[in-house]
Structure formats: structure tokens, C-alpha cells
Amino acid sequence: MRRRRFLQIVAAAALAPVQAFARDRRIALGAEAELTLYGPPDLTARAQARAWAELDRIESVFSLYCEDSALSRLNATGRLDAPPPELLDVLALSARLHEATEGRFDPTVQPLWLALANGADPEPARRLIGWDGVTITEAAITLRPGQALTLNGIAQGYATDRVTQVLAEEGLTHALVDIGEFRALEGPFHLGVEDPAFGRLGQITLNGAAAATSSPGAMILPDGSGHILDPHGGAPAWSTVTVTAPTAALADGLATALCLADAEAARRILAALGPGLRATAVTRDGDLLTL
């Protein structure tokens, strides 16, 4: 199932009139992925091919829909020996976010998501939530019996960062990568911020930074709850949250977690994670608030 997106390109880089660009799209990690690349055709073609190959490789690690992905194998057996470095990287950031967000970011909500999506009793799944049940070493990752992980709140951002790095390695200096989250090589790129209930409410500009947005109401589960689940059993605090950050993985994870934090908690979380972060939230009444 594809997520409806609430960041949209309003205008691309100002250098567009004087430099050729290429744009290509495909589906990856449950979202429409788009590359906007500036440069000579031979350079953009080579970079584009390598970028899509890298995205295929990343999807083979994190996809919940591919039975032989690293994450699917971990969830199926509760143990993954010799985990790929990409999975270790994302789990390390997940651990950092879990601590900084006071437990609001917790990939162990996957059994609860499945229970709610399938109309099953959620209470047994709620008892499986707990990041302390996840053990991570370079040799193996293990889960407490019955646990499973979802990295949907961070993997798209990580993939965005990896593809952006590949483009830079190929020699591109101006590009915009959109894999559900955005990352810019230089810029400026202007993005419209939208909300599922209130439409377009604002605009952000990226210059070499990243942005992500989360809207609990973008996908509604059979019980009427939004798709962003609070590990503590609470309800989302906002209609939409948008985060700009140095990396798309950090923006992605934070946008997810801040949906579950009131303004005071959100500001505390942002301060704990250091400089370079900015977040805006759309209230239930449609007001835009800077956190």
C-alpha cells in the first residue's frame, strides 16, 4: 500500500534554466521514488542507473513485503546472524531516537500494527512492545519471542540518504531525491507542506538538507486509528508534522515520533538531538505551529 505524500515539489533549483536536468520515477519501499538530477546527460544517466541499483539493494534489506529481505527474515525467526551493515546503521539510529523521544519511536510496534490492520485482538500484541527486547550486535540481532520490527518510520529516509550519497559520488552537485522523504544536493528546492484535512499550509526550502513529513490520518486502520501508533497507548497530538534535518533518516524518524509528542515534549526532544533540526506541526484545527 502506497502512502499519500504531504510534501510536494513547488519549484526546483533556480539553476534549471541554465543546466539540463533529468527526472525519473519508480516505486520503492511502498512509496513513489523520484530523482531530479541536474547535469550533462551522460553524467545524469550514469548516476541515475547507479542510484536505482542502490535503492534496489537497500530495499532488499528493509522491505516488509519481500520474504527474503533481511528484516523479514529477522521477523520470521526472531534472530538474524551476520546482519547487513545497513540494518545495523538504522537500528543504531533507532536506538538513539527511542531514547531521545522518550520511547515514542519504537519499531517493536509491528505486531500491534498487524493486529489492528487485520482486526485481531490488539492486547496480546501490545504486551510485545518493548525496545528492551531487541539485542543488537555485529554478530546477530535477536528479538524477544513474538516480537517483530517495522522500520517504515525510518527506512525510507535512510534509503534517501544512501541514494543521495551515491549521486554525490558520481559527481552530481545539484539533485533532489524523493523516496517518500526528501534530500537535496545543494538547491534551493521549494516544497509545499500539505495536510490530509486542510490542504497546503506552507512551504519549506531545502539547500543541502533533508525533510520528512508524517500525518497519522494519511492511512486509517480498521479500528479507526491512524497508522502512526503510540507505543504507550496514547493518541497522536497533531494532524501533520514536518521536520527538516541534516539527514533524511533523522527527519523521517523524528517526524514519526513527534506526531505523538505535545509541544513541550517535542521541543525537549529536538533540543536533546542537537542543532540543525526544525519542526512544524499542524494542529487538529488546521493551525501551523513551529515546535
C-alpha positions, 0 to 999 in steps of 0.5 A: 500500500502506497502512502499519500505524500504531504510534501510536494515539489513547488519549484526546483533549483533556480539553476534549471534554466541554465543546466539540463536536468533529468527526472525519473520515477519508480516505486520503492519501499511502498512509496513513489521514488523520484530523482531530479538530477541536474547535469550533462546527460551522460553524467545524469544517466550514469548516476541515475542507473547507479542510484536505482541499483542502490535503492534496489539493494537497500530495499532488499534489506528493509522491505516488509513485503519481500520474504527474503529481505533481511528484516523479514527474515529477522521477523520470521525467526526472531534472530538474524546472524551476520546482519547487513551493515545497513540494518545495523546503521538504522537500528543504531539510529533507532536506538538513539531516537527511542531514547531521545523521544522518550520511547515514542519511536519504537519499531517493536510496534509491528505486531500491534500494527498487524493486529489492528490492520487485520482486526485481531485482538490488539492486547496480546500484541501490545504486551510485545512492545518493548525496545528492551527486547531487541539485542543488537550486535555485529554478530546477530540481532535477536528479538524477544519471542513474538516480537517483530520490527517495522522500520517504515518510520525510518527506512525510507529516509535512510534509503534517501540518504544512501541514494543521495550519497551515491549521486554525490559520488558520481559527481552530481552537485545539484539533485533532489531525491524523493523516496517518500522523504526528501534530500537535496544536493545543494538547491534551493528546492521549494516544497509545499507542506500539505495536510490530509484535512486542510490542504497546503499550509506552507512551504519549506526550502531545502539547500543541502538538507533533508525533510520528512513529513508524517500525518497519522490520518494519511492511512486509517486502520480498521479500528479507526486509528491512524497508522502512526501508533503510540507505543504507550497507548496514547493518541497522536497530538497533531494532524501533520508534522514536518521536520527538516534535518541534516539527514533524511533518516533523522527527519523521517524518524523524528517526524514519526515520533513527534506526531505523538509528542505535545509541544513541550515534549517535542521541543525537549526532544529536538533540543536533546538531538542537537542543532540543525533540526526544525519542526512544524506541526499542524494542529487538529484545527488546521493551525501551523505551529513551529515546535 
